[in-house]
């Protein structure tokens, strides 16, 4: 009996670790994942939205009355996968259906509460692919590779598999674009705006690249939606015979760095091939702007590890380069090793007086902002070939977090000191390494290292260890954000929230979060830069 009980507890513990918490405690859009669309796969018309299936970004929702994109539906709302091969709105039941690799799903609310069936449940092989979904008065139809699957439209139970449908009046969502279909003549006379051109069965972007048309939808109100292989949606009208290119949200597939400048969120990625550039998001209106590496003059492609701004100037740290953007004059400039930029990864940057300080995988350097040239200060030799992960300007002192320790350079009395030499009590915190994050809030300096998270009171001149690394499973801290009551920590294993008063920790390990690279706390919203994209979390819902 004891062995049985022990086995039961072991299984329950393992399952609770694998699925540590449920999303049922949140509303459907308390978590929102934004990421690049990839090729557009499918359109379907609903009551308020046109739902857009994408190969990378889940289901995008375009409001046909307001002509704007609303929150997308992704794995954060319960989809099995962000790769959507087909999407369909059943007007008879109000269900939204979606097909992803090895799964068919449906939702009555058309937001969350997704019911899922594997392909095996409906008589298909897991290697099959459902490319189009349709519905009649009583059934839902799936178009697979070589067959049609008939499902009950309210339960999703498989009714039968047919070589061709046994019903005539089936309303289909848009499928793969057929360049030879006669309905395509309906938009051959359309004009495409914003520098794009329609060349028969393909599109030509403003710099001359050819893009395939992937899917087309003609709505009941005379509107036309055209999807392309690079994720751009073209919204048109039969009356005006024009197409306007629109991008759903950001162009980033993964997010490595974030920076909030007033109400604009700047977004950089590691994979510059799939993410294509830097995005700029208005966090109030959710209007997006993008700077494509391929289309922007003097903007060299690079991973973006750090971002900072001052006086309408944006600095983006890459690998061996810094991308500089002047918003007033609207131009980009690439600063490389010929100007003394470190040849390693620019992990972090800060601005102090008239200098831009750079912490890199090869050490420390300082750039004069006015001349864009390196101006050595004399302490660089102490960090040669040493990882400098974090650098911050606090009360006119430059704090330097490195693999070898935590240091402070004073501009008023130019010298380099060990930050822990400031503590009044001996050996309270000592012999610490790998400082990855430095952050200041309300006269308190928070640092993350091997030992955990420590706090320095700049007025009392006292250090305090506020959280041991044990409480967040000894994971390396990639990012941190703080307010009066909470610490938010980003690790390879998800997001952690620590109550500063009680020390209680809340773990968020949902699969859609993944590795957390950067965090920005903006009131009730926590912006998360993740390997899976940009995540918006309304964190106060969970208090």
Secondary structure, 3 states (H helix, E strand, C coil): CHHHHHHHHHHHHHHHHHCCCCHHHCCCCCEEEECCCCCEEEEEECCCEEEEEECCCCEEEEECCCCEEEEEECHHHCCCCCCCCEEEECCCCCCEEEEECCEEEEECCCCCCCEEEEHHHHCCCCCCCCCEEEECCCEEEEECCCCEEEEECCCCCEEEEECCCCCCCCEECCCCCCCCCHHHHHHCCCEECCCCEEECCEEECCCCCEEEEEEEEECCCCEEEEEECCCCEEEEECCCCEEEEECCCCCCCCCCEEEEECCEEEEECCCHHHHCEEEEEECCCCCEEEEECCCCCCCCCCCCCEEEEECCEEEEECECCEEEEECCCCEEEEECHHHCCCCCEEEEEEEECCEEEEEECCEEEEEECCCCEECCCCCHHHHCCCCEEEEEEECCEEEEEECCCEEEEECCCCCEEEHHHHCCCCCCCCCCCCCCEEEEECCEEEEEECCEEEEEECCCCEEEEEEEHHHHCCCCCCEEEECCCEEEEEECCEEEEEECCCCCEEEECCCCCCCEEEEEEECCEEEEEECCEEEEEEHHHHC
